[in-house]
């Protein structure tokens, strides 16, 4: 009985704590929230994680085409520009292997991708899914922009780009 109780307590603490990541300046965050068109021949990708208590204690790495974007925590977003009209792979670390989303964004368009936390066997995992632009804009407007940084598991990035 004590073992089950300990497992439940550990699980709840993982899901209810609060992780933080370095944040971009308020000016940079506000500029990204203007949702301007990307640079010539580029497409814009917003990757966000809602301000949800589920998995709040977890930080998860993000990559685009195997390049580290940074770590997420609840309530943050990133904005990246990529070449338009080419295939790109957005990936996030999860419990056993990276989860990926392949997209081919049109030049000049903005795309919104939600990273979400899901239950795992030992720790919470993460996955990514494309969201509607209107919903994405509403969600990003509520969040703070994370500073791009180093991923903890850079070796996983190689596998996620394949």
Secondary structure, DSSP 8 states (H G I E B T S, - for coil): -HHHHHHHHHHHHHHHS-----B--HHHHHHHTT----STTEEEEEEEE---STTTT--EEEEETTEEEEEE-TTEEEEEEEETTSEEEEEE--SSS-EEEEEE--TT-EEEEEEEEE--SSS-EEEEEEE-HHHHHHHHHTSEEB-----TTHHHHHHHT-
